[in-house]
Amino acid sequence: MTLAVVRSIGTPRRLATAQEYEDFEQELVDQFLLTGVGAGMADSSIADDRQAVFEYVRFLGRPVWTSGPEDADRFLGEF
C-alpha cells in the first residue's frame, strides 16, 4: 500500500492576495476546531481553544502555517 497526497479541492494552490491568506488561515482554524466538535469536546473548551489560537496568530504576525516550535516557545514564554 502506498500513501497519496491529498489536497482540498477548495484550497487554492497558490495564495496571491491578503484576503486569500486570511481565508485560508480561517479555514485551518475552523478545521482544527471542528475536530474538537467531532471528538465531543464541550463548547466552552472549543471557545477557549479558539481564543488561544487567535491570540497566537496575533502574536505571530504572519501566516500561522509558517510558525515553528521556536515561535510557540516565544509565545508561551511571554505568559
Buried (B, 14 or more C-beta within 10 A) or exposed (E): EEEEEEEEEEEEEEBEEEEEBEBBBEEBBEEBBEEBEEEEBEEEEBEEBBEEBBEBBEEBEEBBEEBEEEBEEEBEEEE
